[in-house]
Amino acid sequence: MKRAITLMVSLIFFLTIILAGCGTSKQESSNNVQTQETQKQITLRFSWWGDDTRHQATLEAIKLFEQKYPNIKIKAEYAGWDGYLDKQTTQIAGGTAADIMQINWNWLPIFSKDGNGFYDLNKLSKELGLEENYTKNILELGTVNGKLNGIPVALTGRVIYYNKTVYDKFGVSTFPTTWNDLINIAKKFDKGYYPMILGDYDAWLLSMTYAIQKTGKPFIDNNGKLAFDENDIKIALDFYKKLIDNKVTPTIATIANEGGNGNAPIEQLPSFIDGKFAGLFQWTSAVKKDATPLKEKNMELALGGIPMDSDSKTSGAILKPSMLFAINKDCKYPKEAATFLNFILNDPEGVKAMGLNRGIPVSKSAVDTLQKAGLISGLEYDGLKFLLDHPSVPISPYLEDPKLQDVYRQTIDQISYGKVTVDEAAKYMYDNVQKVLSEITK
């Protein structure tokens, strides 16, 4: 019996060693495969839009990334803004979109109504440094149906900036804090000068801001439903008509005579460059291009914020992600794609290379890096700080749908050219916004 027990114990011990050895061998084999896979040369396509400055900064960041991760190559695909959405639509529909994409916020309901249009970045939380660098509220802006479709790169919003040099010229030492202040300032300006310029899309956004202040309601809710009734829209359009009648802003016809159409880049208009259009309602992320030509003529652009009356229920401030980074849902190497995004969004080396070419970042690590480098300041920072200090109702990603923008522009143009009454315009907008929303939210 003792001999049998001893033999059994020896056999068990022997089998344990053999099995452990097999297990170790299998694990080592798995690790070797993983190492080889990690070191395999792969190429990821990265698409974005922007100007030459953004292109060069991004190319430099790619170069630094490839030096740090020599087995991952990034193929850059970049262009200007014009035609970019059409190209992106074609590529996504045809299954040929890049692995990593810079996308606009309002594209989420276009390409990912159910949250399945892009890779769920929650699955790459560790690789992307989500918990360390982004608040829940920030990530919510890129989330559809519980799936993180895109990481907000930066925030941007609409505020009024004024040409301080021109305001000083006409004895206006204090920027308007109420809408009546703005209207009264127009009376102090010489003929041909206006306190600000509003193209047709800008005019609607500012008028909408005014109506949100008065009603406390969003124009469109996050589910793509029109929250304004016809009377709320009339409040907004009455306001725009008042601005035109009091020469706070030139008519669309006046703007078109200078730039060929009502949507010409403001910084290219002669009257803006000469100071005759002495203010604008601009995205914080885009104000630099407006300030530059004025600075060249020794004029200073300064933050004016958003006027509010005493009965305002909220600031009406428009604040949204300026853009997001997304990963193609069919990307073969999502972890490597996330490694690249983490480098340009959070890694000090990548962040410094990118600078402020996509706005002031929301990543905690990036902000810390750029603050230490003394790069976060100026008009964009001042505007963002104002917006964050004056919160409002959330805006909907549906707000900027191209079809809706056409409705806004047509409505404003009709009023500005005197072709319809405000009541007629309000009905037109109410009916057509509802029609478009019913189409794009299906």
C-alpha positions as CSV (number, residue, x, y, z in Angstrom):
1,M,0.0,0.0,0.0
2,K,2.8,2.4,0.9
3,R,4.5,1.6,-2.3
4,A,1.3,2.2,-4.3
5,I,0.7,5.6,-2.6
6,T,4.3,6.6,-3.2
7,L,4.0,5.7,-6.9
8,M,0.8,7.6,-7.2
9,V,2.2,10.7,-5.6
10,S,5.3,10.5,-7.8
11,L,3.1,10.1,-10.9
12,I,0.9,13.1,-9.9
13,F,4.1,15.2,-9.3
14,F,5.5,14.2,-12.6
15,L,2.3,15.0,-14.5
16,T,2.1,18.4,-12.8
17,I,5.6,19.2,-14.0
18,I,4.8,18.0,-17.5
19,L,1.5,20.0,-17.7
20,A,3.1,23.1,-16.2
21,G,5.9,22.8,-18.7
22,C,3.3,22.6,-21.5
23,G,1.5,25.6,-20.1
24,T,4.7,27.6,-19.9
25,S,5.6,26.6,-23.4
26,K,2.2,27.6,-24.7
27,Q,2.3,31.0,-22.9
28,E,5.8,31.7,-24.2
29,S,4.7,30.8,-27.7
30,S,1.7,33.2,-27.3
31,N,4.0,36.0,-26.1
32,N,6.4,35.4,-29.0
33,V,3.5,35.6,-31.5
34,Q,2.2,38.8,-29.8
35,T,5.6,40.4,-29.9
36,Q,6.1,39.5,-33.5
37,E,2.6,40.9,-34.3
38,T,3.3,44.1,-32.4
39,Q,6.5,44.6,-34.3
40,K,4.9,44.0,-37.7
41,Q,5.1,46.9,-40.0
42,I,1.6,48.4,-40.5
43,T,0.3,51.5,-42.2
44,L,-2.7,53.6,-41.0
45,R,-4.4,56.2,-43.1
46,F,-5.2,59.5,-41.3
47,S,-7.5,62.1,-43.0
48,W,-8.2,65.7,-41.9
49,W,-9.1,69.1,-43.3
50,G,-7.4,72.4,-42.5
51,D,-5.1,75.2,-43.7
52,D,-1.4,74.9,-44.5
53,T,-0.4,75.7,-40.9
54,R,-2.5,72.8,-39.6
55,H,-1.2,70.6,-42.3
56,Q,2.5,71.3,-41.5
57,A,1.9,70.9,-37.7
58,T,0.2,67.6,-38.2
59,L,2.9,66.3,-40.6
60,E,5.5,67.2,-38.0
61,A,3.6,65.3,-35.3
62,I,3.3,62.3,-37.6
63,K,7.1,62.4,-38.2
64,L,7.7,62.4,-34.4
65,F,5.2,59.5,-33.9
66,E,6.9,57.4,-36.5
67,Q,10.3,57.9,-34.9
68,K,8.8,56.8,-31.5
69,Y,6.9,53.9,-33.1
70,P,8.9,52.8,-36.1
71,N,6.6,49.8,-36.9
72,I,3.6,52.1,-37.4
73,K,3.5,54.3,-40.5
74,I,0.9,57.0,-40.9
75,K,-0.3,57.9,-44.4
76,A,-1.5,61.5,-44.4
77,E,-4.6,62.5,-46.4
78,Y,-5.4,66.1,-46.0
79,A,-7.3,68.9,-47.8
80,G,-9.1,72.2,-47.3
81,W,-12.6,72.4,-46.0
82,D,-14.4,72.9,-49.3
83,G,-15.7,69.6,-50.6
84,Y,-14.3,67.7,-47.6
85,L,-17.7,66.4,-46.4
86,D,-18.7,65.2,-49.9
87,K,-15.4,63.3,-50.1
88,Q,-15.9,61.8,-46.7
89,T,-19.5,60.8,-47.5
90,T,-18.3,59.0,-50.6
91,Q,-15.5,57.2,-48.9
92,I,-17.6,56.1,-45.9
93,A,-20.4,54.9,-48.2
94,G,-17.9,53.0,-50.4
95,G,-16.0,51.4,-47.5
96,T,-12.8,53.3,-48.4
97,A,-12.6,55.8,-45.5
98,A,-9.3,56.3,-43.7
99,D,-8.5,54.4,-40.5
100,I,-8.3,57.6,-38.4
101,M,-10.6,60.5,-39.3
102,Q,-11.0,64.1,-38.2
103,I,-14.8,64.6,-38.2
104,N,-17.2,67.4,-37.5
105,W,-19.6,67.2,-34.6
106,N,-22.7,67.5,-36.8
107,W,-21.5,64.5,-38.8
108,L,-22.3,62.1,-36.0
109,P,-26.1,62.0,-36.8
110,I,-25.2,61.8,-40.5
111,F,-22.8,58.8,-40.3
112,S,-23.7,57.2,-37.0
113,K,-27.4,57.6,-36.0
114,D,-27.3,54.4,-33.9
115,G,-23.7,54.7,-32.7
116,N,-22.4,52.0,-35.0
117,G,-20.9,54.2,-37.7
118,F,-17.5,54.5,-36.0
119,Y,-15.4,52.3,-33.8
120,D,-16.5,52.4,-30.1
121,L,-13.5,54.1,-28.5
122,N,-14.7,53.0,-25.0
123,K,-13.0,49.7,-25.9
124,L,-9.7,51.6,-26.2
125,S,-9.9,53.6,-23.0
126,K,-6.5,52.6,-21.8
127,E,-4.7,53.2,-25.0
128,L,-6.4,56.6,-25.4
129,G,-5.9,57.7,-21.8
130,L,-9.6,58.5,-21.5
131,E,-10.0,58.3,-17.7
132,E,-6.9,60.5,-17.0
133,N,-7.5,63.2,-19.6
134,Y,-11.3,63.7,-20.3
135,T,-14.3,64.5,-18.2
136,K,-17.5,62.5,-18.6
137,N,-19.3,65.6,-19.9
138,I,-16.6,66.1,-22.6
139,L,-16.8,62.5,-23.8
140,E,-20.6,62.6,-23.8
141,L,-20.3,65.1,-26.6
142,G,-18.9,62.4,-28.8
143,T,-21.1,59.6,-27.6
144,V,-24.0,58.1,-29.6
145,N,-26.3,55.5,-28.1
146,G,-23.7,54.7,-25.3
147,K,-20.8,54.3,-27.8
148,L,-17.9,56.8,-27.9
149,N,-17.8,57.6,-31.6
150,G,-15.3,60.4,-31.4
151,I,-13.0,62.2,-29.0
152,P,-13.6,66.0,-28.9
153,V,-10.3,67.6,-29.7
154,A,-11.2,71.1,-28.6
155,L,-14.3,73.2,-27.8
156,T,-15.4,76.2,-29.8
157,G,-18.3,78.6,-29.5
158,R,-19.8,81.8,-30.9
159,V,-19.0,85.2,-29.3
160,I,-18.9,88.8,-30.5
161,Y,-15.5,90.4,-31.1
162,Y,-15.3,94.1,-31.8
163,N,-12.7,96.3,-33.6
164,K,-11.6,98.2,-30.5
165,T,-9.7,100.8,-32.7
166,V,-12.8,101.8,-34.5
167,Y,-15.0,101.8,-31.4
168,D,-12.4,104.2,-29.8
169,K,-12.5,106.3,-32.9
170,F,-16.2,107.0,-32.4
171,G,-15.9,107.5,-28.7
172,V,-17.3,104.2,-27.6
173,S,-15.0,103.2,-24.7
174,T,-17.3,100.4,-23.3
175,F,-18.5,97.4,-25.4
176,P,-22.3,96.8,-25.2
177,T,-23.6,94.7,-22.4
178,T,-27.2,94.8,-23.5
179,W,-28.8,94.6,-27.0
180,N,-30.1,98.2,-26.6
181,D,-26.5,99.3,-25.9
182,L,-25.5,97.7,-29.3
183,I,-28.4,99.5,-31.1
184,N,-27.5,102.8,-29.5
185,I,-23.8,102.5,-30.5
186,A,-24.8,102.3,-34.2
187,K,-26.2,105.8,-33.9
188,K,-22.7,107.1,-33.0
189,F,-21.0,105.6,-36.1
190,D,-20.5,107.5,-39.3
191,K,-22.5,106.6,-42.4
192,G,-21.0,103.5,-44.0
193,Y,-19.8,102.1,-40.6
194,Y,-21.5,99.3,-38.7
195,P,-21.0,98.0,-35.2
196,M,-20.8,94.5,-36.6
197,I,-21.3,92.3,-39.7
198,L,-23.6,89.4,-39.9
199,G,-23.6,87.1,-42.9
200,D,-26.8,85.1,-43.4
201,Y,-25.7,82.1,-41.4
202,D,-24.1,84.2,-38.7
203,A,-27.3,86.3,-38.6
204,W,-29.5,83.3,-37.8
205,L,-27.1,82.0,-35.1
206,L,-27.1,85.4,-33.3
207,S,-30.8,85.8,-33.7
208,M,-31.3,82.2,-32.3
209,T,-29.0,83.1,-29.4
210,Y,-31.3,86.1,-28.7
211,A,-34.4,84.0,-28.8
212,I,-32.9,81.3,-26.5
213,Q,-32.1,84.1,-24.0
214,K,-35.8,85.1,-24.1
215,T,-37.4,81.7,-24.0
216,G,-34.8,79.6,-22.1
217,K,-35.4,76.8,-24.7
218,P,-33.0,75.2,-27.2
219,F,-33.8,75.7,-30.8
220,I,-33.5,71.9,-31.5
221,D,-33.2,69.3,-28.8
222,N,-30.6,66.5,-28.7
223,N,-33.1,64.1,-30.2
224,G,-33.5,66.1,-33.3
225,K,-36.9,67.6,-32.4
226,L,-37.7,71.3,-33.0
227,A,-38.1,72.9,-29.6
228,F,-39.0,76.4,-30.8
229,D,-42.6,77.0,-31.9
230,E,-43.4,79.5,-34.7
231,N,-43.6,82.4,-32.3
232,D,-40.2,81.7,-30.8
233,I,-38.8,81.8,-34.4
234,K,-40.6,85.1,-34.9
235,I,-38.8,86.5,-31.8
236,A,-35.5,85.6,-33.4
237,L,-36.3,87.0,-36.8
238,D,-37.9,90.2,-35.4
239,F,-34.5,90.7,-33.7
240,Y,-32.6,90.4,-36.9
241,K,-34.9,92.8,-38.7
242,K,-34.3,95.3,-35.9
243,L,-30.6,95.0,-36.3
244,I,-30.9,95.8,-40.0
245,D,-33.3,98.6,-39.6
246,N,-31.0,100.3,-37.0
247,K,-27.9,99.7,-39.1
248,V,-26.2,97.6,-36.5
249,T,-25.3,95.3,-39.4
250,P,-25.3,95.8,-43.2
251,T,-27.8,94.0,-45.3
252,I,-26.9,90.8,-47.1
253,A,-27.0,92.7,-50.4
254,T,-24.3,95.1,-49.1
255,I,-22.1,92.2,-48.0
256,A,-22.7,90.5,-51.3
257,N,-21.5,93.6,-53.2
258,E,-18.2,93.3,-51.5
259,G,-17.5,89.6,-51.5
260,G,-19.5,88.1,-54.4
261,N,-22.0,86.4,-52.0
262,G,-23.4,86.7,-48.5
263,N,-21.1,83.9,-47.3
264,A,-17.7,85.3,-48.3
265,P,-15.0,84.9,-45.7
266,I,-15.3,88.0,-43.5
267,E,-11.6,88.5,-43.2
268,Q,-11.5,89.1,-47.0
269,L,-14.1,91.8,-47.2
270,P,-12.6,95.3,-47.9
271,S,-15.0,97.0,-45.4
272,F,-14.0,94.6,-42.7
273,I,-10.3,95.1,-43.3
274,D,-10.8,98.9,-43.4
275,G,-12.7,98.8,-40.1
276,K,-16.1,99.8,-41.5
277,F,-17.6,96.5,-40.4
278,A,-16.4,96.9,-36.8
279,G,-17.4,93.6,-35.2
280,L,-18.4,90.0,-35.9
281,F,-20.1,87.0,-34.3
282,Q,-17.4,84.4,-34.8
283,W,-16.3,80.9,-33.6
284,T,-13.6,81.2,-31.0
285,S,-11.5,78.7,-32.9
286,A,-11.6,80.9,-36.1
287,V,-11.0,84.4,-34.7
288,K,-7.3,84.4,-35.3
289,K,-7.7,84.6,-39.1
290,D,-10.0,87.7,-38.6
291,A,-7.6,89.4,-36.2
292,T,-4.6,89.0,-38.5
293,P,-5.5,91.4,-41.3
294,L,-6.7,94.0,-38.8
295,K,-3.4,93.8,-36.9
296,E,-1.5,94.4,-40.2
297,K,-3.4,97.7,-40.4
298,N,-2.7,98.6,-36.8
299,M,-6.2,97.8,-35.6
300,E,-7.1,95.6,-32.6
301,L,-9.8,93.0,-32.3
302,A,-11.1,92.5,-28.7
303,L,-13.6,90.2,-27.0
304,G,-17.1,91.7,-26.6
305,G,-18.8,88.5,-25.3
306,I,-22.6,88.3,-25.7
307,P,-25.0,91.1,-24.7
308,M,-27.8,90.1,-22.4
309,D,-30.9,91.9,-21.2
310,S,-32.1,91.9,-17.6
311,D,-34.9,89.5,-18.4
312,S,-32.6,86.9,-20.1
313,K,-33.2,83.4,-18.9
314,T,-29.8,82.1,-20.0
315,S,-26.8,83.4,-22.0
316,G,-27.9,81.6,-25.2
317,A,-24.2,80.7,-25.7
318,I,-23.4,78.3,-28.4
319,L,-20.6,75.9,-27.4
320,K,-19.6,72.6,-29.1
321,P,-16.7,70.4,-30.0
322,S,-14.7,72.2,-32.8
323,M,-13.9,68.7,-34.2
324,L,-13.5,65.1,-33.1
325,F,-11.1,62.3,-33.9
326,A,-12.7,59.0,-34.8
327,I,-11.5,55.5,-35.8
328,N,-13.0,53.6,-38.7
329,K,-15.3,50.8,-37.5
330,D,-13.5,48.5,-40.0
331,C,-10.0,49.5,-38.9
332,K,-7.8,46.4,-38.8
333,Y,-5.4,47.8,-36.2
334,P,-7.6,49.8,-33.7
335,K,-5.1,49.6,-30.9
336,E,-2.3,51.0,-33.0
337,A,-4.7,53.7,-34.3
338,A,-5.5,54.6,-30.6
339,T,-1.8,54.7,-29.9
340,F,-1.4,57.4,-32.6
341,L,-4.4,59.4,-31.3
342,N,-3.0,59.3,-27.8
343,F,0.3,60.6,-29.0
344,I,-1.1,63.7,-30.8
345,L,-3.8,64.3,-28.1
346,N,-2.0,63.6,-24.9
347,D,1.7,62.9,-25.3
348,P,3.7,66.2,-24.6
349,E,5.9,65.6,-27.7
350,G,2.9,65.2,-30.0
351,V,0.9,68.0,-28.3
352,K,3.7,70.5,-28.7
353,A,4.0,69.7,-32.4
354,M,0.3,70.1,-32.9
355,G,0.1,73.3,-30.9
356,L,-3.1,75.2,-31.2
357,N,-3.8,74.4,-34.8
358,R,-7.0,72.6,-33.9
359,G,-7.9,75.0,-31.1
360,I,-7.3,74.9,-27.3
361,P,-7.4,71.2,-26.5
362,V,-9.7,69.7,-23.9
363,S,-7.2,67.0,-22.9
364,K,-5.9,67.6,-19.4
365,S,-2.4,66.5,-20.3
366,A,-2.4,68.7,-23.4
367,V,-3.6,71.8,-21.5
368,D,-0.9,71.2,-18.9
369,T,1.8,70.9,-21.6
370,L,0.7,74.0,-23.5
371,Q,0.2,76.1,-20.4
372,K,3.8,75.3,-19.3
373,A,4.9,76.4,-22.7
374,G,3.0,79.6,-22.4
375,L,0.9,79.0,-25.5
376,I,-2.6,79.3,-24.1
377,S,-3.7,82.9,-24.2
378,G,-5.3,85.4,-26.6
379,L,-8.7,86.0,-28.2
380,E,-9.6,82.3,-28.5
381,Y,-8.8,81.6,-24.9
382,D,-10.7,84.8,-23.8
383,G,-13.8,83.8,-25.8
384,L,-13.8,80.2,-24.5
385,K,-13.5,81.4,-20.9
386,F,-16.5,83.7,-21.4
387,L,-18.6,80.9,-22.8
388,L,-17.6,78.5,-20.0
389,D,-18.4,81.2,-17.4
390,H,-21.8,81.8,-19.1
391,P,-23.4,78.4,-19.6
392,S,-26.6,77.9,-21.6
393,V,-28.9,75.2,-22.8
394,P,-27.1,72.4,-24.8
395,I,-27.1,72.7,-28.5
396,S,-27.9,69.8,-30.8
397,P,-25.5,68.3,-33.3
398,Y,-28.4,68.5,-35.8
399,L,-28.3,72.3,-35.6
400,E,-25.6,72.5,-38.3
401,D,-26.9,70.0,-40.7
402,P,-26.2,71.3,-44.2
403,K,-29.9,71.1,-45.3
404,L,-30.9,73.1,-42.2
405,Q,-28.3,75.7,-42.9
406,D,-29.8,76.2,-46.3
407,V,-33.2,76.9,-44.6
408,Y,-31.6,79.4,-42.2
409,R,-29.8,81.2,-45.0
410,Q,-32.8,81.4,-47.3
411,T,-34.9,82.8,-44.5
412,I,-32.4,85.5,-43.5
413,D,-31.8,86.4,-47.1
414,Q,-35.6,86.8,-47.8
415,I,-35.9,89.2,-44.8
416,S,-32.7,91.1,-45.6
417,Y,-33.7,91.7,-49.2
418,G,-37.2,92.7,-48.1
419,K,-39.0,90.0,-50.0
420,V,-41.1,88.7,-47.1
421,T,-42.5,89.9,-43.8
422,V,-41.1,88.5,-40.5
423,D,-44.4,86.6,-40.0
424,E,-44.1,84.9,-43.4
425,A,-40.4,84.1,-42.8
426,A,-41.2,82.6,-39.4
427,K,-43.8,80.3,-40.9
428,Y,-41.4,79.3,-43.7
429,M,-38.6,78.5,-41.3
430,Y,-40.9,76.6,-38.9
431,D,-42.4,74.4,-41.6
432,N,-39.1,73.7,-43.5
433,V,-37.0,73.0,-40.4
434,Q,-39.6,70.5,-39.3
435,K,-39.6,68.9,-42.8
436,V,-35.8,68.6,-42.9
437,L,-35.6,67.2,-39.3
438,S,-38.2,64.6,-40.2
439,E,-35.9,63.5,-43.1
440,I,-32.5,63.5,-41.4
441,T,-33.7,61.9,-38.1
442,K,-35.2,58.8,-39.8
